Amino acid sequence: MRAVADYEVVLVRHGETHGYDSDGGLTDRGRQQAHERGSALAGELAAGATVRMPHARTARARETAAVVRAALVAERAADRPLDLGPTYAEPWLDNLRVSVDGAGVEAGSAVGGRLALDGELPGWAVECDRFDRGDGPSKAADSLP
């Protein structure tokens, strides 16, 4: 039997963008958000960790990956090096699908559905909002379908 190495996958959503009507990239706030996440990751990753940085083929994803990577380089202490690869476009990330009420849907559809909601929010919408705020994991996520 072949042993499988331990690994951790960290998904980072792009920072605040100029909108979804075009591929306009990040706002200044979005670049700051990406930098803050990269700085936080620099402190969380174990010495010698292998880091690969695929991203979707959009300006917002490409810019977020570049800013996160730059922060990792700038914030990482010399005595805690990383095996840090380049950022690269990964077509499989272009059409991210999420679970909404137990069904897989395009992420854009979930955002549109979330924006149309009023009143008490279903669990999936609460999680979308939590994700957008950058909050940590919630216990509600454990009970989602």
C-alpha positions as protocol buffer text, in pm:
chain_id: "A"
residue {
  index: 1
  type: MET
  ca { x: 0 y: 0 z: 0 }
}
residue {
  index: 2
  type: ARG
  ca { x: 136 y: 340 z: -98 }
}
residue {
  index: 3
  type: ALA
  ca { x: 146 y: 613 z: 167 }
}
residue {
  index: 4
  type: VAL
  ca { x: -17 y: 946 z: 84 }
}
residue {
  index: 5
  type: ALA
  ca { x: 148 y: 1262 z: 212 }
}
residue {
  index: 6
  type: ASP
  ca { x: -53 y: 1502 z: 425 }
}
residue {
  index: 7
  type: TYR
  ca { x: -159 y: 1816 z: 247 }
}
residue {
  index: 8
  type: GLU
  ca { x: -379 y: 2117 z: 302 }
}
residue {
  index: 9
  type: VAL
  ca { x: -573 y: 2304 z: 37 }
}
residue {
  index: 10
  type: VAL
  ca { x: -634 y: 2673 z: 100 }
}
residue {
  index: 11
  type: LEU
  ca { x: -882 y: 2843 z: -132 }
}
residue {
  index: 12
  type: VAL
  ca { x: -857 y: 3220 z: -147 }
}
residue {
  index: 13
  type: ARG
  ca { x: -1136 y: 3411 z: -313 }
}
residue {
  index: 14
  type: HIS
  ca { x: -1037 y: 3720 z: -508 }
}
residue {
  index: 15
  type: GLY
  ca { x: -1039 y: 4057 z: -336 }
}
residue {
  index: 16
  type: GLU
  ca { x: -1299 y: 4324 z: -399 }
}
residue {
  index: 17
  type: THR
  ca { x: -1340 y: 4373 z: -772 }
}
residue {
  index: 18
  type: HIS
  ca { x: -1460 y: 4656 z: -993 }
}
residue {
  index: 19
  type: GLY
  ca { x: -1762 y: 4439 z: -1073 }
}
residue {
  index: 20
  type: TYR
  ca { x: -1865 y: 4133 z: -1265 }
}
residue {
  index: 21
  type: ASP
  ca { x: -1986 y: 4304 z: -1583 }
}
residue {
  index: 22
  type: SER
  ca { x: -1629 y: 4314 z: -1713 }
}
residue {
  index: 23
  type: ASP
  ca { x: -1291 y: 4170 z: -1621 }
}
residue {
  index: 24
  type: GLY
  ca { x: -1169 y: 4491 z: -1461 }
}
residue {
  index: 25
  type: GLY
  ca { x: -946 y: 4352 z: -1189 }
}
residue {
  index: 26
  type: LEU
  ca { x: -927 y: 4453 z: -824 }
}
residue {
  index: 27
  type: THR
  ca { x: -1003 y: 4778 z: -651 }
}
residue {
  index: 28
  type: ASP
  ca { x: -746 y: 4930 z: -413 }
}
residue {
  index: 29
  type: ARG
  ca { x: -941 y: 4769 z: -129 }
}
residue {
  index: 30
  type: GLY
  ca { x: -928 y: 4434 z: -312 }
}
residue {
  index: 31
  type: ARG
  ca { x: -550 y: 4456 z: -341 }
}
residue {
  index: 32
  type: GLN
  ca { x: -528 y: 4537 z: 30 }
}
residue {
  index: 33
  type: GLN
  ca { x: -750 y: 4237 z: 112 }
}
residue {
  index: 34
  type: ALA
  ca { x: -525 y: 4009 z: -97 }
}
residue {
  index: 35
  type: HIS
  ca { x: -213 y: 4149 z: 70 }
}
residue {
  index: 36
  type: GLU
  ca { x: -361 y: 4095 z: 418 }
}
residue {
  index: 37
  type: ARG
  ca { x: -451 y: 3733 z: 333 }
}
residue {
  index: 38
  type: GLY
  ca { x: -101 y: 3668 z: 196 }
}
residue {
  index: 39
  type: SER
  ca { x: 54 y: 3817 z: 511 }
}
residue {
  index: 40
  type: ALA
  ca { x: -167 y: 3597 z: 729 }
}
residue {
  index: 41
  type: LEU
  ca { x: -79 y: 3287 z: 526 }
}
residue {
  index: 42
  type: ALA
  ca { x: 292 y: 3367 z: 562 }
}
residue {
  index: 43
  type: GLY
  ca { x: 253 y: 3320 z: 936 }
}
residue {
  index: 44
  type: GLU
  ca { x: 36 y: 3009 z: 910 }
}
residue {
  index: 45
  type: LEU
  ca { x: 236 y: 2793 z: 670 }
}
residue {
  index: 46
  type: ALA
  ca { x: 491 y: 2545 z: 806 }
}
residue {
  index: 47
  type: ALA
  ca { x: 858 y: 2587 z: 719 }
}
residue {
  index: 48
  type: GLY
  ca { x: 935 y: 2407 z: 394 }
}
residue {
  index: 49
  type: ALA
  ca { x: 569 y: 2390 z: 289 }
}
residue {
  index: 50
  type: THR
  ca { x: 513 y: 2341 z: -82 }
}
residue {
  index: 51
  type: VAL
  ca { x: 288 y: 2617 z: -213 }
}
residue {
  index: 52
  type: ARG
  ca { x: 126 y: 2604 z: -556 }
}
residue {
  index: 53
  type: MET
  ca { x: -76 y: 2901 z: -674 }
}
residue {
  index: 54
  type: PRO
  ca { x: -321 y: 2818 z: -953 }
}
residue {
  index: 55
  type: HIS
  ca { x: -587 y: 3077 z: -1031 }
}
residue {
  index: 56
  type: ALA
  ca { x: -878 y: 3127 z: -1267 }
}
residue {
  index: 57
  type: ARG
  ca { x: -812 y: 3307 z: -1595 }
}
residue {
  index: 58
  type: THR
  ca { x: -967 y: 3638 z: -1489 }
}
residue {
  index: 59
  type: ALA
  ca { x: -792 y: 3964 z: -1408 }
}
residue {
  index: 60
  type: ARG
  ca { x: -931 y: 3962 z: -1053 }
}
residue {
  index: 61
  type: ALA
  ca { x: -802 y: 3609 z: -984 }
}
residue {
  index: 62
  type: ARG
  ca { x: -465 y: 3670 z: -1152 }
}
residue {
  index: 63
  type: GLU
  ca { x: -413 y: 3995 z: -959 }
}
residue {
  index: 64
  type: THR
  ca { x: -518 y: 3837 z: -628 }
}
residue {
  index: 65
  type: ALA
  ca { x: -274 y: 3549 z: -677 }
}
residue {
  index: 66
  type: ALA
  ca { x: 11 y: 3787 z: -762 }
}
residue {
  index: 67
  type: VAL
  ca { x: -53 y: 4007 z: -457 }
}
residue {
  index: 68
  type: VAL
  ca { x: -89 y: 3706 z: -222 }
}
residue {
  index: 69
  type: ARG
  ca { x: 236 y: 3559 z: -358 }
}
residue {
  index: 70
  type: ALA
  ca { x: 420 y: 3893 z: -320 }
}
residue {
  index: 71
  type: ALA
  ca { x: 302 y: 3915 z: 41 }
}
residue {
  index: 72
  type: LEU
  ca { x: 420 y: 3559 z: 109 }
}
residue {
  index: 73
  type: VAL
  ca { x: 764 y: 3649 z: -24 }
}
residue {
  index: 74
  type: ALA
  ca { x: 781 y: 3979 z: 166 }
}
residue {
  index: 75
  type: GLU
  ca { x: 647 y: 3852 z: 499 }
}
residue {
  index: 76
  type: ARG
  ca { x: 816 y: 3514 z: 522 }
}
residue {
  index: 77
  type: ALA
  ca { x: 1119 y: 3499 z: 755 }
}
residue {
  index: 78
  type: ALA
  ca { x: 1442 y: 3368 z: 601 }
}
residue {
  index: 79
  type: ASP
  ca { x: 1459 y: 3093 z: 863 }
}
residue {
  index: 80
  type: ARG
  ca { x: 1112 y: 2963 z: 757 }
}
residue {
  index: 81
  type: PRO
  ca { x: 1144 y: 2922 z: 379 }
}
residue {
  index: 82
  type: LEU
  ca { x: 868 y: 2795 z: 153 }
}
residue {
  index: 83
  type: ASP
  ca { x: 880 y: 2590 z: -164 }
}
residue {
  index: 84
  type: LEU
  ca { x: 687 y: 2866 z: -342 }
}
residue {
  index: 85
  type: GLY
  ca { x: 597 y: 2806 z: -703 }
}
residue {
  index: 86
  type: PRO
  ca { x: 481 y: 3068 z: -953 }
}
residue {
  index: 87
  type: THR
  ca { x: 122 y: 3173 z: -1002 }
}
residue {
  index: 88
  type: TYR
  ca { x: -39 y: 3010 z: -1304 }
}
residue {
  index: 89
  type: ALA
  ca { x: -373 y: 3010 z: -1480 }
}
residue {
  index: 90
  type: GLU
  ca { x: -570 y: 2689 z: -1426 }
}
residue {
  index: 91
  type: PRO
  ca { x: -872 y: 2647 z: -1659 }
}
residue {
  index: 92
  type: TRP
  ca { x: -1039 y: 2405 z: -1415 }
}
residue {
  index: 93
  type: LEU
  ca { x: -1093 y: 2701 z: -1180 }
}
residue {
  index: 94
  type: ASP
  ca { x: -1280 y: 2908 z: -1438 }
}
residue {
  index: 95
  type: ASN
  ca { x: -1623 y: 2762 z: -1366 }
}
residue {
  index: 96
  type: LEU
  ca { x: -1631 y: 2719 z: -993 }
}
residue {
  index: 97
  type: ARG
  ca { x: -1944 y: 2544 z: -876 }
}
residue {
  index: 98
  type: VAL
  ca { x: -2092 y: 2572 z: -529 }
}
residue {
  index: 99
  type: SER
  ca { x: -2361 y: 2384 z: -341 }
}
residue {
  index: 100
  type: VAL
  ca { x: -2689 y: 2573 z: -300 }
}
residue {
  index: 101
  type: ASP
  ca { x: -2967 y: 2385 z: -125 }
}
residue {
  index: 102
  type: GLY
  ca { x: -2789 y: 2061 z: -212 }
}
residue {
  index: 103
  type: ALA
  ca { x: -2752 y: 2132 z: -584 }
}
residue {
  index: 104
  type: GLY
  ca { x: -2429 y: 2223 z: -764 }
}
residue {
  index: 105
  type: VAL
  ca { x: -2462 y: 2559 z: -940 }
}
residue {
  index: 106
  type: GLU
  ca { x: -2226 y: 2807 z: -1107 }
}
residue {
  index: 107
  type: ALA
  ca { x: -2085 y: 3051 z: -851 }
}
residue {
  index: 108
  type: GLY
  ca { x: -2232 y: 3346 z: -1043 }
}
residue {
  index: 109
  type: SER
  ca { x: -2580 y: 3196 z: -1015 }
}
residue {
  index: 110
  type: ALA
  ca { x: -2536 y: 3160 z: -641 }
}
residue {
  index: 111
  type: VAL
  ca { x: -2434 y: 3525 z: -611 }
}
residue {
  index: 112
  type: GLY
  ca { x: -2738 y: 3633 z: -813 }
}
residue {
  index: 113
  type: GLY
  ca { x: -2964 y: 3415 z: -600 }
}
residue {
  index: 114
  type: ARG
  ca { x: -2813 y: 3556 z: -282 }
}
residue {
  index: 115
  type: LEU
  ca { x: -2866 y: 3916 z: -392 }
}
residue {
  index: 116
  type: ALA
  ca { x: -3234 y: 3842 z: -459 }
}
residue {
  index: 117
  type: LEU
  ca { x: -3302 y: 3718 z: -105 }
}
residue {
  index: 118
  type: ASP
  ca { x: -3485 y: 3916 z: 163 }
}
residue {
  index: 119
  type: GLY
  ca { x: -3565 y: 3827 z: 523 }
}
residue {
  index: 120
  type: GLU
  ca { x: -3422 y: 3526 z: 704 }
}
residue {
  index: 121
  type: LEU
  ca { x: -3142 y: 3369 z: 502 }
}
residue {
  index: 122
  type: PRO
  ca { x: -3104 y: 2996 z: 430 }
}
residue {
  index: 123
  type: GLY
  ca { x: -2780 y: 2833 z: 547 }
}
residue {
  index: 124
  type: TRP
  ca { x: -2608 y: 2851 z: 210 }
}
residue {
  index: 125
  type: ALA
  ca { x: -2664 y: 3230 z: 192 }
}
residue {
  index: 126
  type: VAL
  ca { x: -2534 y: 3277 z: 547 }
}
residue {
  index: 127
  type: GLU
  ca { x: -2220 y: 3090 z: 444 }
}
residue {
  index: 128
  type: CYS
  ca { x: -2178 y: 3300 z: 127 }
}
residue {
  index: 129
  type: ASP
  ca { x: -2199 y: 3615 z: 340 }
}
residue {
  index: 130
  type: ARG
  ca { x: -1953 y: 3474 z: 594 }
}
residue {
  index: 131
  type: PHE
  ca { x: -1713 y: 3388 z: 313 }
}
residue {
  index: 132
  type: ASP
  ca { x: -1743 y: 3735 z: 159 }
}
residue {
  index: 133
  type: ARG
  ca { x: -1664 y: 3897 z: 495 }
}
residue {
  index: 134
  type: GLY
  ca { x: -1359 y: 3676 z: 538 }
}
residue {
  index: 135
  type: ASP
  ca { x: -1484 y: 3531 z: 867 }
}
residue {
  index: 136
  type: GLY
  ca { x: -1341 y: 3205 z: 990 }
}
residue {
  index: 137
  type: PRO
  ca { x: -1517 y: 2870 z: 960 }
}
residue {
  index: 138
  type: SER
  ca { x: -1859 y: 2856 z: 1118 }
}
residue {
  index: 139
  type: LYS
  ca { x: -2034 y: 2573 z: 1294 }
}
residue {
  index: 140
  type: ALA
  ca { x: -2329 y: 2628 z: 1059 }
}
residue {
  index: 141
  type: ALA
  ca { x: -2116 y: 2506 z: 769 }
}
residue {
  index: 142
  type: ASP
  ca { x: -2099 y: 2162 z: 930 }
}
residue {
  index: 143
  type: SER
  ca { x: -2476 y: 2123 z: 905 }
}
residue {
  index: 144
  type: LEU
  ca { x: -2516 y: 2234 z: 543 }
}
residue {
  index: 145
  type: PRO
  ca { x: -2634 y: 1973 z: 291 }
}
